[in-house]
Amino acid sequence: MPNGLTRLTEPMVREDGELRVATWEEALDRAADGLRAATERHGGTGVGLFSCSKATNEMNFAAQKFFRQALGSNNIDSCNRT
């Protein structure tokens, strides 16, 4: 961790095998690009969603709706069974 901290306080991206501090815009753009590339390469089977049972029903519903409608994926699971 940077500066000896035990918790990240700003986004980081990997560049040439090393992590470096990035802006939120850059980090989110990279995440979106990776999601887009996976769905373009493999369709809905290229991505998956694991949701949390501690989230609200509304949040889990919105997440699964996004994955099914926007990304075309039925690869959705949660830790509700534990």
Number of C-alpha atoms within 10 A of each C-alpha: 8 11 5 6 8 8 8 10 9 10 15 16 17 11 8 7 7 8 13 12 15 14 12 12 10 14 17 14 12 13 13 12 12 13 16 15 14 16 17 12 11 10 14 18 14 17 20 17 15 13 17 14 13 10 10 10 11 9 13 17 13 12 15 21 15 13 19 17 10 10 20 16 20 16 15 14 13 12 10 9 6 5
